[in-house]
Amino acid sequence: MFDIQDNTNQAAITINAGHADNIKKVSYLSEHMILSGSADRTVKLWDLRHTEAPVSSITLEKPVEDFCMRANTQ
């Protein structure tokens, strides 16, 4: 992840070995939490303050191309 207002071209946040294939979608849940979906068939929840490993991960039957968020109405 890069800060586009910073002219140094240095990564603001680096997540090494986050996914085994191309990331297809990223959604920000809050200032520190994101979801990422990949062609490696996983969706991962990340806390950007601690990027050594995802907070949670699920593996799906097919590669992730996109996902949408919806509020829990219960």
N, C-alpha and C positions, 0 to 999 in steps of 0.2 A: 504494500500500500504506500502510496506516495502523497505527499503534501504538495499540491499543484501550485501553491503560492510560494513555495520555497524553491529557489533557483539552483539548489545544489545537486539536484537529481539523485539524492540519497533517499533510500527507503525510510519512511517514517515508522513503519511496522513491518517486520518480516516474520512470516510463518513458514518455517522449513518443513518439508515433507507433509504438508497439509492434505494434499490429494495426490492420487497416483495418475491422474489424467487432467485434461483441461477443465478449469472452473467455468461453469456455464451461467451461474447466477449467484449474486451476493445481495442480501437484504440486511439493512441495519435495523436492529430491534431497539437499540438505545445507544447512548454515547460509547458504551464499552462492549456491547454484545452484537454479533453478526451471525447470520446463517449463510453457509456456502453450499452450493450444490454443484456436482461434478459429473463428467462423463464416466468417472470410475464407479458410478452407481451409489455414491454416498451423499448424504446431507449432514453437515456438521455444524454444531453450535460452538462459537468461539467467544471467549472473554479476551478482549484485546489487551488487557493488562497482564495476561498470563498465556502466552501463545505457544508454550512448549507442547501442549496437547489440547485437543478439543474438549470442551465441557461434556459434550455428548455427541454421539454419531449413530446414524442408522444406515444400513445397507439395503438398497432397493433391488427389485428384480431387473429393472432396466436402467440405462444411463439417464441421468437427470439432464433435461434440456432447459427446464424452467420450473418455477413454482410460484405460488401466490400465497399471501398471508390473509387469514381471516380471523376476526375476533371470535372468542369463545362466547356464545350467547347464553350459556347456562348460569 
